[in-house]
Amino acid sequence: MQHFQLFIDGAWVEGADGQVMTSQNPATGESWATFACAAPGDVDRAVAAARRALSDPAWRDMTQTARGKLIHRLAELVEEHAESLGRTETTDSGKLLSETATQTRYIGDYYRYYAGLADKIEGSVLPIDKPDMHVFTRREPIGVVVAIVPWNAQMFLSATKLGPALAAGCTVVLKASEIAPAPMLEFARLIEAAGFPPGVVSVITGDAENCAIPLTRHPDVDRIAFTGGPETARHVVRNSAENFAVTTLELGGKSPILVFEDADLDAAANGLIAGNFGASGQSCVAGSRGLVQRPVFEDLIARIGDKASGIVVGDPLDAATHVGPLCTDAQIERIEATLAEAQGQAATVRFGGAPLDRPGNYMAPTLVECATPDTATLRVEMFGPVMSLLPFDTEDEAIALANDSPFGLGSGVFTRDVARAHRVSSRLKAGICWVNTYRMISPIASFGGLNQSGYGREAGIEAILDYTRTKTTWISISDAPMANPFVMR
């Protein structure tokens, strides 16, 4: 089996307490790799290295243009190694190689985007109301950043954090999920090869007690960028009360996809399939609440069924596969329990509904027709290939159903009516809305949620500003002394 070490302060090391975990290949159920786990002492070393690197002239005095060139080099390396990184991610998490390799290659654009912004971070001269003063602002790196990413889209989600953090001049401790961390630990080799000074980026993994908790409450951490589930996020927020770190959260969702009777139904069927069966449903923006206007409800189900009949469930390394295994067997158990609850609420499983009888964590693509909006499959984030559809009658009803959720990350609208597209998308309580498409990303477009889907935004221009602090500098341009030192001007 392969073995992966931690990358701390520019060196490859085992965990301080010698703890090692084993990773299983979800496609076969067999153990394939081991990885070192960080102990509290490793967390201290990684954060201390980041704090030291922040004031080290090798990083502190590097020009913003030079930082951009370094991030450009990282982008090149990511693209060069996209196939091997994708294969490692597929083996460790079960995601399709066709997606992991393609997505990793595209991640190079995210690093290039922020490389280009590195020397565009500007301050301003203020038109101050005191003529004897010259006052200006500048944006400075916020400091030591903790970036925490889950297993399901780790190359993408690490780029949306590392890219702007490094461009802003911060230093980063990247914590990979203890579930399938291998690609992040392999990615650390590219950080090393790109030539970042030691300590600027460390990559670690480990369990909550020994790694995540001491990391998020560490007194030398200035910012936490977290992607994961709401329950874990609550712990992160509580921990950040110890260090007052600025925190952003990109969490889960139960995203609605609204299909109106005037929609292109083939496009809508493809959008629902992409939003539910793409990535085997293991996506924070999974469109797992399908709301369909009643006159086209049965027609759309038939179209989805026809398309789903051709879905190939199988080996994620095979280019012909559409749906691979789920990352953990716990996901299978959760889906089965939720489906059973939904059927007790008068829901009907139109196809699928059971694990496949083969080695690995395979779940058949499933469509559930729901009788009420309180059906379990419309409420529970299952992280698997389960689509739930509920009929509606009016536009206002559809919007009310869509917004009846504690989440607010993604949403989708399918309609040929341009006025309706603008009207409905503006009323949906979600950070992202796709119209007549679904599950699209770009480094230029920010994303994030509201309510239990978190707060803050990643990607786009505004994200880089979140990794800076504004400093205001006052310079007296008068030769006269202060008029009265006891009175604030």
C-alpha positions as CSV (number, residue, x, y, z in Angstrom):
1,M,0.0,0.0,0.0
2,Q,1.0,3.6,-0.6
3,H,1.8,5.7,2.4
4,F,1.3,9.5,2.7
5,Q,3.1,11.7,5.1
6,L,2.3,15.2,6.4
7,F,3.8,18.2,4.8
8,I,4.8,20.7,7.6
9,D,7.2,23.6,7.2
10,G,8.6,22.4,3.9
11,A,9.4,18.9,5.2
12,W,7.7,15.5,4.9
13,V,7.0,14.0,8.4
14,E,5.1,11.4,10.3
15,G,2.6,12.4,12.9
16,A,4.2,13.2,16.3
17,D,2.3,10.4,18.1
18,G,2.8,7.9,15.3
19,Q,-1.0,7.5,14.5
20,V,-1.7,6.1,11.1
21,M,-5.1,5.6,9.4
22,T,-6.0,3.3,6.5
23,S,-8.0,4.4,3.5
24,Q,-10.3,2.1,1.6
25,N,-11.0,2.2,-2.1
26,P,-14.8,2.7,-2.3
27,A,-15.0,0.9,-5.6
28,T,-13.7,-2.3,-4.2
29,G,-13.9,-2.0,-0.4
30,E,-10.2,-2.9,-0.2
31,S,-7.5,-1.0,1.7
32,W,-5.2,0.8,-0.6
33,A,-3.2,3.4,1.3
34,T,-2.2,4.6,4.7
35,F,-1.6,8.2,5.9
36,A,0.0,9.8,8.8
37,C,-2.3,11.7,11.2
38,A,-1.5,15.0,12.9
39,A,-1.3,15.3,16.7
40,P,-1.7,18.6,18.6
41,G,2.1,19.0,18.5
42,D,2.0,18.8,14.6
43,V,-0.7,21.5,14.6
44,D,1.5,23.7,16.7
45,R,4.5,23.2,14.4
46,A,2.4,23.9,11.3
47,V,0.9,27.1,12.7
48,A,4.2,28.2,14.1
49,A,5.8,27.7,10.7
50,A,3.0,29.7,9.0
51,R,3.4,32.5,11.6
52,R,7.2,32.6,11.0
53,A,6.9,32.5,7.2
54,L,4.5,35.5,7.4
55,S,7.3,37.7,8.7
56,D,10.1,36.0,6.8
57,P,11.6,38.4,4.2
58,A,11.5,35.5,1.7
59,W,7.7,35.8,1.7
60,R,6.9,39.1,3.4
61,D,9.1,41.2,1.1
62,M,8.3,39.2,-2.1
63,T,6.6,41.6,-4.5
64,Q,2.9,41.0,-5.3
65,T,3.9,40.4,-8.9
66,A,6.5,37.8,-7.9
67,R,3.8,36.1,-5.8
68,G,1.6,36.0,-8.8
69,K,4.3,34.3,-10.9
70,L,4.8,31.7,-8.1
71,I,1.0,31.0,-8.2
72,H,1.2,30.8,-12.0
73,R,3.9,28.1,-11.6
74,L,1.6,26.2,-9.2
75,A,-1.1,26.4,-11.9
76,E,1.2,24.9,-14.5
77,L,2.1,22.0,-12.2
78,V,-1.5,21.3,-11.3
79,E,-2.3,21.0,-15.0
80,E,0.7,18.8,-15.7
81,H,-0.2,16.4,-12.9
82,A,-4.0,16.5,-13.4
83,E,-4.2,12.9,-14.5
84,S,-2.2,11.4,-11.6
85,L,-3.9,13.7,-9.1
86,G,-7.3,12.7,-10.5
87,R,-6.4,9.0,-10.4
88,T,-5.4,9.3,-6.7
89,E,-8.6,11.2,-5.9
90,T,-10.7,8.6,-7.7
91,T,-9.0,5.7,-6.0
92,D,-9.4,7.3,-2.6
93,S,-12.9,8.8,-2.9
94,G,-14.7,6.9,-5.7
95,K,-15.4,9.9,-7.8
96,L,-15.2,9.4,-11.5
97,L,-11.8,9.8,-13.0
98,S,-13.4,11.6,-16.0
99,E,-14.5,14.3,-13.6
100,T,-11.6,14.4,-11.1
101,A,-8.9,14.7,-13.8
102,T,-10.9,17.2,-15.8
103,Q,-11.8,19.3,-12.7
104,T,-8.2,19.2,-11.5
105,R,-7.0,20.5,-14.9
106,Y,-9.6,23.3,-14.8
107,I,-8.4,24.2,-11.2
108,G,-5.3,25.6,-12.9
109,D,-7.5,28.4,-14.1
110,Y,-8.4,29.3,-10.5
111,Y,-4.8,29.6,-9.5
112,R,-4.1,31.7,-12.7
113,Y,-7.1,33.9,-11.9
114,Y,-5.7,34.8,-8.5
115,A,-2.2,35.0,-9.7
116,G,-3.4,37.7,-12.0
117,L,-5.1,39.5,-9.1
118,A,-2.0,39.4,-6.8
119,D,-0.7,42.8,-8.0
120,K,-4.2,44.3,-8.3
121,I,-4.8,44.6,-4.6
122,E,-4.9,48.4,-4.1
123,G,-5.4,50.9,-1.4
124,S,-6.6,54.5,-1.8
125,V,-5.9,58.1,-0.9
126,L,-8.8,59.5,1.1
127,P,-10.2,63.0,0.4
128,I,-9.9,63.7,4.1
129,D,-11.6,66.8,5.7
130,K,-8.4,68.0,7.4
131,P,-6.1,69.8,4.9
132,D,-3.0,69.3,7.0
133,M,-3.3,65.6,6.8
134,H,-2.4,63.0,4.1
135,V,-4.5,59.9,4.7
136,F,-4.3,56.6,2.8
137,T,-5.3,53.0,3.1
138,R,-3.6,49.8,2.1
139,R,-4.7,46.2,2.2
140,E,-2.4,43.9,4.1
141,P,-2.5,40.1,4.4
142,I,-4.9,39.0,7.1
143,G,-2.3,36.6,8.5
144,V,-2.3,32.8,9.2
145,V,-5.1,31.1,7.4
146,V,-6.6,27.7,8.3
147,A,-8.3,26.1,5.2
148,I,-10.4,23.1,5.9
149,V,-11.7,21.1,2.9
150,P,-14.0,18.0,2.6
151,W,-13.2,14.9,0.6
152,N,-15.8,15.4,-2.1
153,A,-14.4,18.3,-4.2
154,Q,-11.0,18.9,-2.5
155,M,-8.9,20.1,-5.4
156,F,-11.6,22.6,-6.3
157,L,-12.3,23.8,-2.8
158,S,-8.7,24.0,-1.8
159,A,-8.1,26.2,-4.9
160,T,-10.9,28.6,-3.9
161,K,-9.1,29.1,-0.5
162,L,-5.4,28.8,-1.4
163,G,-5.6,30.9,-4.5
164,P,-6.8,34.1,-2.9
165,A,-5.0,33.6,0.4
166,L,-1.6,33.2,-1.3
167,A,-2.3,36.1,-3.7
168,A,-3.0,38.3,-0.7
169,G,0.3,37.3,0.9
170,C,-1.2,35.1,3.7
171,T,0.3,31.8,4.8
172,V,-1.9,28.7,5.0
173,V,-2.3,25.5,7.0
174,L,-4.5,23.3,4.8
175,K,-6.4,20.6,6.7
176,A,-7.6,17.7,4.4
177,S,-10.5,15.5,5.5
178,E,-9.4,12.3,7.3
179,I,-11.8,10.6,4.8
180,A,-9.9,10.3,1.5
181,P,-7.0,12.8,2.1
182,A,-4.5,11.3,-0.3
183,P,-4.9,13.8,-3.2
184,M,-4.3,16.8,-0.9
185,L,-1.2,15.2,0.5
186,E,0.0,14.4,-3.1
187,F,-0.9,18.0,-4.1
188,A,1.5,19.2,-1.4
189,R,4.3,17.9,-3.5
190,L,3.4,20.5,-6.1
191,I,3.5,23.3,-3.5
192,E,7.0,22.1,-2.7
193,A,8.0,21.9,-6.4
194,A,6.6,25.3,-7.2
195,G,9.1,26.9,-4.9
196,F,7.0,28.4,-2.1
197,P,9.2,29.3,0.9
198,P,9.0,26.7,3.8
199,G,6.0,27.3,6.1
200,V,4.0,29.3,3.6
201,V,1.7,26.2,3.0
202,S,1.6,23.1,5.2
203,V,-0.8,20.3,4.4
204,I,-2.0,18.0,7.3
205,T,-4.9,15.7,8.1
206,G,-6.2,14.0,11.2
207,D,-9.2,13.5,13.4
208,A,-11.2,16.1,15.2
209,E,-9.8,15.8,18.6
210,N,-6.1,15.7,17.7
211,C,-6.1,17.9,14.6
212,A,-9.2,19.9,13.7
213,I,-10.1,21.2,17.2
214,P,-6.6,22.4,18.2
215,L,-6.2,23.9,14.7
216,T,-9.4,26.0,14.7
217,R,-8.9,27.2,18.2
218,H,-5.2,27.9,17.9
219,P,-4.3,31.4,19.2
220,D,-2.0,32.2,16.2
221,V,-4.7,31.6,13.6
222,D,-6.2,34.8,12.0
223,R,-8.7,33.3,9.5
224,I,-10.6,30.1,9.0
225,A,-12.1,29.1,5.7
226,F,-14.2,26.0,6.2
227,T,-16.2,23.8,3.8
228,G,-18.2,20.9,5.3
229,G,-21.4,20.1,7.1
230,P,-23.4,22.4,9.4
231,E,-22.8,20.3,12.5
232,T,-19.1,20.5,12.2
233,A,-19.3,24.1,11.3
234,R,-21.0,24.9,14.6
235,H,-17.9,23.4,16.4
236,V,-15.7,25.5,14.2
237,V,-17.5,28.7,15.1
238,R,-17.4,27.8,18.8
239,N,-13.6,27.1,18.5
240,S,-13.0,30.4,16.7
241,A,-14.3,32.2,19.8
242,E,-10.9,31.2,21.4
243,N,-8.9,33.2,18.8
244,F,-11.5,35.5,17.2
245,A,-10.4,34.3,13.8
246,V,-12.4,35.7,10.9
247,T,-14.4,32.7,9.7
248,T,-16.3,31.9,6.5
249,L,-18.4,28.8,6.1
250,E,-19.4,27.0,2.9
251,L,-21.8,24.3,4.0
252,G,-24.3,21.8,2.6
253,G,-27.7,22.2,1.0
254,K,-30.9,20.8,-0.3
255,S,-31.0,22.9,-3.4
256,P,-34.3,23.3,-5.3
257,I,-34.7,22.9,-9.0
258,L,-37.9,24.5,-10.4
259,V,-39.3,23.2,-13.7
260,F,-42.1,25.2,-15.2
261,E,-44.6,23.8,-17.8
262,D,-43.0,26.0,-20.5
263,A,-39.5,24.6,-20.0
264,D,-37.5,22.5,-22.5
265,L,-38.2,19.2,-20.7
266,D,-35.2,17.4,-22.2
267,A,-33.0,20.2,-20.9
268,A,-34.8,20.1,-17.5
269,A,-34.3,16.3,-17.3
270,N,-30.6,16.7,-18.0
271,G,-30.4,19.4,-15.4
272,L,-32.0,17.2,-12.8
273,I,-29.8,14.3,-13.7
274,A,-26.7,16.5,-13.5
275,G,-27.9,17.9,-10.1
276,N,-28.7,14.6,-8.6
277,F,-26.7,11.8,-10.3
278,G,-23.6,13.8,-11.2
279,A,-20.7,13.0,-8.8
280,S,-23.0,10.2,-7.6
281,G,-25.0,12.9,-5.8
282,Q,-22.0,13.7,-3.6
283,S,-22.2,17.5,-4.1
284,C,-23.0,20.4,-1.8
285,V,-25.1,21.9,-4.5
286,A,-27.0,18.7,-5.4
287,G,-30.4,19.8,-6.8
288,S,-32.2,17.1,-4.7
289,R,-35.5,19.0,-4.3
290,G,-37.1,18.9,-7.7
291,L,-40.2,21.0,-8.0
292,V,-42.2,20.4,-11.2
293,Q,-45.3,22.1,-12.5
294,R,-48.2,19.6,-12.4
295,P,-49.1,19.6,-16.2
296,V,-45.6,18.3,-17.1
297,F,-44.9,16.2,-14.0
298,E,-45.5,12.7,-15.5
299,D,-43.9,13.7,-18.8
300,L,-40.7,14.8,-17.1
301,I,-40.6,11.7,-14.9
302,A,-40.8,9.6,-18.1
303,R,-38.0,11.5,-19.8
304,I,-35.8,11.2,-16.7
305,G,-36.5,7.5,-16.6
306,D,-35.6,7.0,-20.2
307,K,-32.3,8.9,-19.7
308,A,-31.6,7.1,-16.4
309,S,-32.0,3.7,-18.1
310,G,-28.8,4.3,-20.0
311,I,-26.7,5.3,-16.9
312,V,-23.7,3.1,-16.4
313,V,-22.9,2.4,-12.7
314,G,-19.5,1.0,-12.3
315,D,-15.8,1.4,-11.9
316,P,-14.9,5.1,-11.5
317,L,-11.7,4.6,-13.4
318,D,-13.6,3.4,-16.5
319,A,-14.3,6.3,-18.9
320,A,-17.7,4.6,-19.8
321,T,-19.0,4.9,-16.2
322,H,-21.5,7.7,-15.3
323,V,-22.1,6.9,-11.6
324,G,-19.4,5.5,-9.4
325,P,-19.5,4.3,-5.7
326,L,-20.2,6.4,-2.7
327,C,-17.2,7.3,-0.6
328,T,-18.4,5.6,2.6
329,D,-20.7,2.8,3.6
330,A,-22.3,5.2,6.1
331,Q,-23.8,7.1,3.2
332,I,-25.6,3.9,2.0
333,E,-27.0,3.4,5.4
334,R,-28.3,6.9,5.6
335,I,-29.9,6.7,2.2
336,E,-31.7,3.4,3.0
337,A,-33.0,4.8,6.3
338,T,-34.2,8.0,4.6
339,L,-35.9,6.2,1.8
340,A,-37.7,3.9,4.2
341,E,-38.9,7.0,6.1
342,A,-40.1,8.6,2.9
343,Q,-42.1,5.5,1.8
344,G,-43.8,5.7,5.2
345,Q,-44.9,9.2,4.2
346,A,-46.6,8.0,1.1
347,A,-43.6,8.6,-1.2
348,T,-43.2,6.3,-4.2
349,V,-39.8,5.1,-5.5
350,R,-40.2,5.2,-9.3
351,F,-36.9,3.5,-10.0
352,G,-33.7,2.5,-8.1
353,G,-34.0,2.6,-4.3
354,A,-31.5,0.0,-3.2
355,P,-27.7,-0.6,-3.1
356,L,-26.2,-2.7,-5.8
357,D,-25.2,-6.3,-5.0
358,R,-21.5,-6.0,-5.8
359,P,-18.3,-5.1,-4.0
360,G,-17.9,-1.5,-3.0
361,N,-20.4,1.2,-1.9
362,Y,-22.7,1.3,-4.9
363,M,-26.2,2.8,-4.8
364,A,-28.6,2.6,-7.7
365,P,-29.7,6.0,-9.1
366,T,-33.0,6.6,-7.5
367,L,-36.1,8.7,-8.2
368,V,-38.7,9.4,-5.5
369,E,-42.1,10.8,-6.2
370,C,-43.1,12.8,-3.1
371,A,-46.6,13.4,-1.9
372,T,-45.9,16.2,0.6
373,P,-43.1,18.8,1.0
374,D,-42.3,17.3,4.4
375,T,-41.1,14.0,2.8
376,A,-37.8,12.9,4.3
377,T,-36.0,12.8,1.0
378,L,-36.9,16.4,0.4
379,R,-35.5,17.4,3.8
380,V,-32.4,15.3,4.5
381,E,-29.1,15.9,2.8
382,M,-28.2,12.3,1.8
383,F,-25.1,12.8,-0.3
384,G,-26.0,10.1,-2.8
385,P,-27.8,9.6,-6.2
386,V,-31.3,10.2,-5.0
387,M,-33.7,12.6,-6.8
388,S,-36.9,13.7,-5.2
389,L,-39.7,15.3,-7.2
390,L,-42.8,17.2,-5.9
391,P,-45.5,18.7,-8.1
392,F,-46.7,22.4,-7.8
393,D,-49.4,24.4,-9.4
394,T,-48.5,28.1,-9.4
395,E,-45.3,30.2,-9.6
396,D,-45.9,31.6,-6.1
397,E,-46.3,28.1,-4.7
398,A,-43.1,27.0,-6.4
399,I,-41.1,29.9,-4.8
400,A,-42.6,29.2,-1.4
401,L,-41.7,25.5,-1.6
402,A,-38.2,26.3,-2.8
403,N,-37.6,28.8,0.1
404,D,-39.1,26.4,2.7
405,S,-35.7,25.1,3.8
406,P,-33.0,25.9,6.4
407,F,-30.5,25.8,3.6
408,G,-29.7,28.3,0.8
409,L,-26.7,27.3,-1.3
410,G,-27.8,26.5,-4.9
411,S,-31.0,26.7,-6.9
412,G,-32.1,26.1,-10.5
413,V,-34.9,27.3,-12.7
414,F,-36.0,25.8,-16.0
415,T,-38.3,28.0,-18.1
416,R,-38.4,29.5,-21.6
417,D,-40.0,32.7,-20.2
418,V,-37.2,35.3,-19.8
419,A,-39.4,37.5,-17.5
420,R,-40.2,34.5,-15.3
421,A,-36.5,33.5,-15.2
422,H,-35.5,37.0,-13.8
423,R,-38.6,37.2,-11.6
424,V,-38.2,33.8,-10.0
425,S,-34.4,33.8,-9.7
426,S,-34.5,37.1,-7.8
427,R,-36.9,35.7,-5.2
428,L,-35.1,32.4,-4.5
429,K,-33.2,32.5,-1.2
430,A,-30.0,31.0,-2.4
431,G,-26.4,32.2,-3.0
432,I,-26.4,30.6,-6.5
433,C,-29.1,30.3,-9.2
434,W,-28.6,28.5,-12.5
435,V,-31.2,29.1,-15.2
436,N,-31.8,26.4,-17.8
437,T,-28.5,24.7,-16.7
438,Y,-27.1,23.3,-13.5
439,R,-23.8,22.7,-11.7
440,M,-21.6,25.2,-13.4
441,I,-18.5,26.8,-11.9
442,S,-15.9,29.4,-12.8
443,P,-13.1,31.2,-11.0
444,I,-14.7,34.5,-12.1
445,A,-18.1,33.7,-10.4
446,S,-18.3,33.8,-6.6
447,F,-20.4,31.2,-4.7
448,G,-21.6,30.6,-1.2
449,G,-24.8,30.3,0.7
450,L,-27.0,31.7,3.5
451,N,-28.7,30.3,6.5
452,Q,-27.5,26.8,7.3
453,S,-25.5,26.8,4.0
454,G,-23.1,29.2,5.6
455,Y,-21.8,32.7,5.1
456,G,-19.0,34.4,3.1
457,R,-18.2,33.9,-0.6
458,E,-15.5,32.0,-2.4
459,A,-14.1,32.6,-5.9
460,G,-14.5,35.8,-7.8
461,I,-12.8,39.2,-7.1
462,E,-14.4,39.8,-3.8
463,A,-12.9,36.6,-2.3
464,I,-9.4,38.0,-2.4
465,L,-10.4,41.0,-0.3
466,D,-11.6,38.6,2.5
467,Y,-7.9,37.6,3.0
468,T,-6.8,41.2,3.6
469,R,-7.2,43.8,6.3
470,T,-7.4,47.5,5.7
471,K,-4.9,49.7,7.4
472,T,-5.4,53.4,7.5
473,T,-2.3,55.6,7.7
474,W,-2.5,59.3,8.8
475,I,0.5,61.5,8.0
476,S,0.7,65.1,9.1
477,I,2.0,67.4,6.4
478,S,2.0,70.5,8.6
479,D,5.1,71.9,10.3
480,A,3.0,73.2,13.1
481,P,2.7,71.2,16.4
482,M,-0.6,69.7,17.4
483,A,-2.8,72.5,18.6
484,N,-4.2,70.8,21.7
485,P,-3.1,67.4,22.6
486,F,-6.1,66.9,24.9
487,V,-8.8,67.3,22.3
488,M,-9.4,64.8,19.5
489,R,-9.7,66.5,16.1
